[in-house]
Amino acid sequence: MHFDDMELMQLQFCMSETKKMMMHPSEHRRHASITKKIEAEMQRRKEATGAYTMEGVLRQLNEQLKNTEHWDSE
């Protein structure tokens, strides 16, 4: 499964919201395992590409703008 940076950040947010609704200890263990994997991937991307930093966000926004301008010119 492949998530872009924004999708991964959204998934992290969803995980934090669903934690509030969990009752059974086994749910907490699975949730913690998934959350740990999400956070590890986010950290890996931050170190590798600068994702989730100001520079990384600006770079992604510039790429999105270029793609939008390309679509507008067609």
Secondary structure, 3 states (H helix, E strand, C coil): CCCCHHHHHHHHHHHHHHHCCCCCHHHHHHHHHHHHHHHHHHHHHHHHHCCCCHHHHHHHHHHHHHHHHHHHHC
